[in-house]
Amino acid sequence: MKAALAAFSLILFLASNVTAADELELSPDQIQALGISVAPLPPKSTGELAGMPAQVVIPGNQLFIVSTPLPAMLEQTLVGVGDHVHKGQTLARLQSPALAEAQRGFLQALTQEQLAKGNFSRDEQLWRDGIIAESRYRSAHSLNIEASAALAEKKQILILAGMSADAIARLQSGENLNSSLAINSPIDGVVLEKTADAGQRLDSATPLFKVAKLKPLGLEIQAPLAGVQSIKVGAEVSIPAYAASGKLTAIGHSLSDSNQTILLRALIYKGTDNLRPGQNVEVSIASHSASTAQWKIPNAALARVQGKSLIFVVSAKGFSPASVTILSEGAQDTLITGKLSGTEKFAIRGVSALKAKLMGIGGSE
């Protein structure tokens, strides 16, 4: 308690006896009493924005919702959440009276089309021989076109219901009507959700499964405006904690209302097995600006005075405040740039005491 009072008294003494110069004069004994520790600037990390928060997402073109094409009863599910599936693999089987009705409509349209086609062929020959009037020929031609269009429509309904071309061909060749419907996977991927169970009666377009391709994975990154100036689409993106990496694919054009950051998007190709959709991570992005020197320093080394970000550099008589620009700020470290040579030593502890001395010169923050 006595030591704390002594340190506080020393701060007040220093604040009342500073000069107008930028350099903060401190003796070695004063530095020790205030608990100030120094360290050399770390090696330059030119060309990298580190410690930016991001969330792992699934790219929109890799996520599919598999739903029921017709009203049906779910007879059997063949996969569960987390299962890997391949394109065309059957995920579930349905029983749908509506499918049998659609097949019947197709067969009726097929019969009408064959009849109209035969009538048109006969009337065309009769018209060419001068036996019938041209109006009758044109009427037969029109009916043939309408019947062909109706058949194409009924066939498309079966395709949308999930029937394959081979199944439609077998139905066309005389196979009996069938109300059983297979639901197949549209991609090679992983089942993320299963929203129905066997025995349920489902309406048309009811979601059954959510299937996604998890390679590559996407990232949505929140970046400060100052840092975005030095990066470009195509820059390398890495997630050091999970040995994952990829490329930057898009840079947003507007600031978020909540934290005034810009949304960046990236695709992760390497190390995706270590990540999960929805996971929060910290990422680093390579910068294209090779001329801008950057340093990663502890958050505790930063001081904010009168709207400026400062670090305190060791000088001949004590410390000198140096203005820096924050490029990105992480949980433990901050990436900065500024007019520094890289050989300086700076305060990493006891910064609050130096800030108090500086405020005694220039006023409050």
C-alpha positions as CSV (number, residue, x, y, z in Angstrom):
1,M,0.0,0.0,0.0
2,K,2.9,2.4,0.9
3,A,4.6,1.5,-2.4
4,A,1.4,2.3,-4.4
5,L,1.1,5.7,-2.6
6,A,4.7,6.5,-3.2
7,A,4.3,5.7,-7.0
8,F,1.2,7.9,-7.1
9,S,2.9,10.8,-5.4
10,L,5.8,10.4,-7.8
11,I,3.4,10.6,-10.8
12,L,1.9,13.8,-9.4
13,F,5.4,15.3,-8.8
14,L,6.4,14.5,-12.4
15,A,3.2,15.9,-13.9
16,S,3.8,19.2,-12.1
17,N,7.5,19.5,-13.1
18,V,7.6,18.7,-16.8
19,T,8.8,21.1,-19.4
20,A,7.2,22.0,-22.7
21,A,9.5,19.7,-24.7
22,D,8.3,16.5,-26.2
23,E,10.9,14.4,-24.5
24,L,9.9,13.1,-21.1
25,E,12.8,13.3,-18.7
26,L,13.1,10.4,-16.3
27,S,16.0,9.1,-14.3
28,P,16.7,5.3,-14.1
29,D,15.5,5.4,-10.5
30,Q,12.2,7.1,-11.5
31,I,11.7,4.6,-14.3
32,Q,12.2,1.7,-11.9
33,A,9.9,3.2,-9.3
34,L,7.1,3.7,-11.9
35,G,7.4,0.0,-13.0
36,I,8.3,0.9,-16.6
37,S,9.8,-1.9,-18.7
38,V,11.2,-1.5,-22.2
39,A,11.8,-3.8,-25.1
40,P,13.3,-3.5,-28.6
41,L,10.9,-3.2,-31.5
42,P,10.2,-6.6,-32.9
43,P,11.3,-7.5,-36.4
44,K,9.4,-5.8,-39.1
45,S,6.3,-7.6,-40.4
46,T,6.1,-5.8,-43.6
47,G,3.2,-6.8,-45.8
48,E,0.8,-8.4,-43.2
49,L,-2.3,-7.4,-41.4
50,A,-2.6,-9.7,-38.4
51,G,-5.1,-10.5,-35.7
52,M,-8.3,-9.5,-37.6
53,P,-11.5,-11.2,-36.4
54,A,-13.3,-13.4,-38.9
55,Q,-16.0,-16.1,-39.1
56,V,-15.9,-19.3,-41.0
57,V,-18.8,-19.6,-43.5
58,I,-19.9,-21.9,-46.3
59,P,-19.7,-20.2,-49.7
60,G,-23.2,-19.7,-51.1
61,N,-22.7,-21.7,-54.2
62,Q,-21.7,-24.8,-52.1
63,L,-24.8,-25.0,-50.0
64,F,-27.9,-26.9,-51.2
65,I,-31.3,-27.4,-49.6
66,V,-32.9,-30.7,-50.7
67,S,-36.7,-30.6,-50.5
68,T,-39.7,-32.6,-51.5
69,P,-40.7,-32.1,-55.1
70,L,-44.3,-33.2,-54.5
71,P,-46.7,-33.8,-51.5
72,A,-45.6,-37.2,-50.1
73,M,-45.0,-39.3,-47.0
74,L,-41.4,-39.8,-45.9
75,E,-40.9,-43.5,-46.0
76,Q,-37.2,-43.9,-45.2
77,T,-34.2,-41.7,-44.5
78,L,-30.8,-43.3,-45.5
79,V,-28.3,-40.7,-44.2
80,G,-27.8,-38.6,-41.0
81,V,-26.2,-35.4,-40.0
82,G,-22.4,-35.5,-40.6
83,D,-22.5,-38.2,-43.2
84,H,-20.4,-37.7,-46.4
85,V,-22.5,-38.2,-49.5
86,H,-21.7,-38.3,-53.2
87,K,-23.6,-36.8,-56.1
88,G,-26.6,-38.9,-57.0
89,Q,-26.6,-40.9,-53.8
90,T,-30.1,-41.6,-52.5
91,L,-30.8,-39.7,-49.2
92,A,-34.4,-40.6,-48.6
93,R,-37.4,-42.5,-50.1
94,L,-40.9,-41.0,-50.4
95,Q,-44.3,-42.4,-51.2
96,S,-46.3,-39.9,-53.3
97,P,-49.7,-40.4,-54.8
98,A,-49.1,-37.2,-56.6
99,L,-46.2,-38.8,-58.5
100,A,-48.5,-41.6,-59.7
101,E,-51.0,-38.9,-60.9
102,A,-48.2,-37.1,-62.7
103,Q,-47.2,-40.3,-64.4
104,R,-50.7,-40.9,-65.5
105,G,-50.9,-37.4,-66.9
106,F,-47.7,-38.1,-68.9
107,L,-49.0,-41.3,-70.4
108,Q,-52.3,-39.6,-71.4
109,A,-50.3,-36.7,-73.0
110,L,-48.1,-39.3,-74.8
111,T,-51.2,-41.0,-76.2
112,Q,-52.6,-37.7,-77.4
113,E,-49.3,-36.7,-79.0
114,Q,-49.0,-40.0,-80.9
115,L,-52.6,-39.6,-82.1
116,A,-52.1,-36.0,-83.2
117,K,-48.9,-36.9,-84.9
118,G,-50.5,-39.7,-86.9
119,N,-53.5,-37.5,-87.9
120,F,-51.2,-34.7,-89.0
121,S,-49.0,-37.1,-91.1
122,R,-52.2,-38.5,-92.8
123,D,-53.8,-35.1,-93.5
124,E,-50.5,-33.8,-94.8
125,Q,-50.4,-36.5,-97.4
126,L,-54.1,-36.0,-98.3
127,W,-53.6,-32.3,-98.7
128,R,-50.6,-32.8,-101.0
129,D,-52.8,-35.2,-103.1
130,G,-55.5,-32.5,-103.3
131,I,-58.1,-34.5,-101.5
132,I,-58.6,-32.3,-98.5
133,A,-58.7,-28.5,-98.0
134,E,-55.7,-26.6,-96.8
135,S,-57.6,-25.5,-93.7
136,R,-57.9,-29.0,-92.5
137,Y,-54.2,-29.6,-93.0
138,R,-53.4,-26.5,-91.0
139,S,-55.8,-27.6,-88.2
140,A,-54.1,-31.0,-87.9
141,H,-50.7,-29.2,-87.9
142,S,-51.8,-27.0,-85.0
143,L,-53.2,-29.9,-83.0
144,N,-49.9,-31.8,-83.4
145,I,-47.9,-28.8,-82.1
146,E,-50.2,-28.5,-79.1
147,A,-50.0,-32.2,-78.3
148,S,-46.2,-32.1,-78.5
149,A,-46.0,-29.1,-76.1
150,A,-48.4,-30.8,-73.6
151,L,-46.2,-34.0,-73.7
152,A,-43.0,-31.9,-73.0
153,E,-44.8,-30.2,-70.1
154,K,-45.8,-33.5,-68.5
155,K,-42.3,-34.9,-69.0
156,Q,-40.8,-31.8,-67.3
157,I,-43.1,-32.3,-64.3
158,L,-41.7,-35.9,-63.9
159,I,-38.1,-34.6,-64.2
160,L,-38.8,-32.0,-61.5
161,A,-40.3,-34.7,-59.3
162,G,-37.0,-36.5,-59.4
163,M,-37.6,-39.2,-62.1
164,S,-34.5,-40.0,-64.2
165,A,-34.5,-40.2,-68.0
166,D,-34.2,-44.0,-67.8
167,A,-37.2,-44.2,-65.4
168,I,-39.3,-42.0,-67.8
169,A,-38.2,-44.2,-70.7
170,R,-39.3,-47.3,-68.9
171,L,-42.7,-45.7,-68.1
172,Q,-43.1,-44.8,-71.7
173,S,-42.4,-48.3,-72.8
174,G,-45.2,-49.8,-70.7
175,E,-43.9,-50.0,-67.1
176,N,-46.6,-49.7,-64.4
177,L,-47.2,-46.5,-62.5
178,N,-45.0,-46.2,-59.4
179,S,-45.6,-43.9,-56.4
180,S,-42.1,-44.4,-54.9
181,L,-39.8,-41.5,-55.2
182,A,-36.1,-41.3,-54.4
183,I,-34.5,-38.1,-53.2
184,N,-30.8,-37.9,-54.3
185,S,-27.9,-35.7,-53.3
186,P,-27.2,-32.9,-55.8
187,I,-23.4,-32.7,-54.9
188,D,-20.5,-34.5,-53.3
189,G,-20.6,-33.1,-49.8
190,V,-21.6,-33.4,-46.1
191,V,-25.1,-33.5,-44.6
192,L,-25.4,-30.6,-42.2
193,E,-29.1,-30.8,-41.3
194,K,-31.9,-33.3,-41.4
195,T,-35.3,-31.7,-40.8
196,A,-37.8,-34.6,-41.2
197,D,-38.2,-38.2,-39.9
198,A,-39.7,-41.3,-41.4
199,G,-43.5,-41.4,-41.3
200,Q,-44.0,-37.7,-41.7
201,R,-46.4,-36.4,-44.3
202,L,-44.9,-33.5,-46.1
203,D,-46.1,-30.8,-48.4
204,S,-44.4,-29.9,-51.7
205,A,-41.1,-28.0,-51.3
206,T,-40.7,-29.0,-47.6
207,P,-36.9,-29.0,-46.7
208,L,-35.5,-32.4,-45.9
209,F,-31.7,-32.0,-45.9
210,K,-29.1,-29.3,-46.0
211,V,-26.1,-30.6,-47.9
212,A,-22.8,-28.6,-48.3
213,K,-19.5,-28.9,-49.9
214,L,-16.9,-28.0,-47.3
215,K,-13.9,-27.5,-49.5
216,P,-13.1,-24.7,-49.9
217,L,-14.5,-22.8,-46.9
218,G,-15.3,-19.1,-46.8
219,L,-14.2,-16.4,-44.4
220,E,-16.0,-13.1,-43.5
221,I,-13.4,-10.8,-42.1
222,Q,-14.0,-7.5,-40.2
223,A,-11.1,-5.2,-41.2
224,P,-10.3,-1.6,-40.1
225,L,-10.5,1.0,-42.8
226,A,-6.8,2.0,-42.4
227,G,-5.7,-1.6,-43.0
228,V,-7.7,-2.1,-46.1
229,Q,-5.8,0.5,-48.1
230,S,-2.7,-1.8,-48.3
231,I,-4.4,-5.0,-49.4
232,K,-6.0,-6.2,-52.7
233,V,-8.1,-9.1,-54.0
234,G,-5.9,-12.2,-54.4
235,A,-3.8,-11.5,-51.3
236,E,-2.9,-14.5,-49.2
237,V,-5.0,-15.1,-46.1
238,S,-3.9,-17.4,-43.3
239,I,-5.3,-18.6,-40.0
240,P,-2.1,-19.4,-38.0
241,A,-3.9,-21.1,-35.1
242,Y,-5.4,-23.7,-37.4
243,A,-2.7,-24.0,-40.1
244,A,-5.2,-22.9,-42.7
245,S,-4.7,-20.6,-45.7
246,G,-6.3,-19.3,-48.8
247,K,-7.0,-16.2,-50.9
248,L,-8.8,-12.9,-50.5
249,T,-11.8,-12.8,-52.9
250,A,-13.6,-9.6,-52.2
251,I,-13.3,-6.2,-50.4
252,G,-16.4,-4.4,-49.3
253,H,-17.3,-0.9,-50.2
254,S,-19.2,0.3,-47.1
255,L,-18.5,0.5,-43.4
256,S,-20.6,-1.5,-40.9
257,D,-22.8,0.6,-38.6
258,S,-21.8,-1.2,-35.4
259,N,-18.0,-1.1,-35.4
260,Q,-17.0,0.9,-38.5
261,T,-15.1,-1.9,-40.2
262,I,-15.2,-3.2,-43.7
263,L,-16.3,-6.7,-44.6
264,L,-13.7,-8.8,-46.5
265,R,-14.4,-12.2,-48.0
266,A,-11.9,-15.0,-48.6
267,L,-11.8,-18.7,-49.6
268,I,-9.7,-21.1,-47.5
269,Y,-8.3,-24.1,-49.5
270,K,-5.7,-25.5,-47.2
271,G,-6.4,-26.7,-43.7
272,T,-10.2,-26.8,-44.0
273,D,-10.4,-30.0,-42.0
274,N,-9.4,-28.0,-39.0
275,L,-12.3,-25.5,-39.3
276,R,-16.0,-25.6,-38.8
277,P,-18.7,-23.4,-40.3
278,G,-19.7,-20.7,-37.8
279,Q,-16.3,-20.8,-36.0
280,N,-14.7,-17.5,-34.9
281,V,-11.0,-17.1,-35.8
282,E,-8.2,-14.5,-36.1
283,V,-6.7,-14.2,-39.5
284,S,-3.7,-12.5,-41.2
285,I,-3.7,-11.0,-44.7
286,A,-0.6,-10.3,-46.8
287,S,-0.2,-6.7,-47.9
288,H,0.9,-5.5,-51.3
289,S,2.6,-2.5,-49.9
290,A,6.3,-3.5,-49.5
291,S,7.3,0.1,-48.7
292,T,5.3,0.3,-45.5
293,A,7.1,-1.0,-42.5
294,Q,4.9,-2.6,-39.9
295,W,5.5,-3.8,-36.3
296,K,3.4,-6.0,-34.1
297,I,3.5,-4.7,-30.5
298,P,1.6,-5.6,-27.3
299,N,-1.6,-3.8,-26.7
300,A,-0.4,-2.5,-23.4
301,A,2.4,-0.5,-25.2
302,L,-0.2,1.8,-26.8
303,A,-1.4,5.1,-25.4
304,R,-4.2,7.2,-26.8
305,V,-3.8,10.9,-26.2
306,Q,-6.0,13.7,-27.8
307,G,-7.2,11.2,-30.4
308,K,-3.7,10.1,-31.4
309,S,-2.1,6.7,-30.9
310,L,1.3,6.8,-29.4
311,I,4.2,4.6,-28.2
312,F,7.0,5.9,-25.9
313,V,10.4,5.4,-27.4
314,V,13.5,5.4,-25.2
315,S,15.6,8.6,-25.6
316,A,18.8,10.0,-24.1
317,K,17.0,11.5,-21.1
318,G,14.0,9.3,-20.8
319,F,11.2,8.7,-23.3
320,S,9.8,10.5,-26.4
321,P,6.2,9.9,-27.6
322,A,6.0,8.7,-31.2
323,S,2.8,8.9,-33.2
324,V,1.8,5.6,-34.9
325,T,-1.0,4.4,-37.1
326,I,-3.0,1.3,-36.1
327,L,-3.5,-1.1,-39.0
328,S,-5.2,-3.9,-37.1
329,E,-5.9,-4.7,-33.4
330,G,-6.1,-8.2,-32.0
331,A,-6.8,-9.6,-28.6
332,Q,-3.2,-9.4,-27.4
333,D,-1.2,-7.5,-30.1
334,T,-1.7,-4.6,-32.4
335,L,-0.1,-4.0,-35.8
336,I,1.2,-0.5,-36.3
337,T,3.1,1.6,-38.8
338,G,4.9,4.9,-38.3
339,K,8.1,6.9,-38.7
340,L,10.3,4.5,-36.9
341,S,13.6,3.1,-38.0
342,G,13.0,-0.3,-36.3
343,T,16.0,-0.1,-34.0
344,E,14.2,1.8,-31.2
345,K,13.4,0.5,-27.8
346,F,9.9,1.3,-26.4
347,A,8.0,1.0,-23.2
348,I,5.8,-2.1,-22.9
349,R,4.8,-1.7,-19.2
350,G,4.2,1.4,-17.1
351,V,2.8,3.2,-20.1
352,S,0.0,4.8,-18.0
353,A,2.6,6.7,-16.0
354,L,4.2,8.0,-19.1
355,K,0.8,9.0,-20.4
356,A,0.1,10.9,-17.2
357,K,3.4,12.8,-17.5
358,L,2.6,13.6,-21.2
359,M,-0.9,14.8,-20.3
360,G,0.6,17.1,-17.7
361,I,2.3,18.9,-20.6
362,G,-0.4,19.0,-23.2
363,G,-3.7,18.8,-21.3
364,S,-6.2,16.1,-21.0
365,E,-7.0,13.4,-23.6
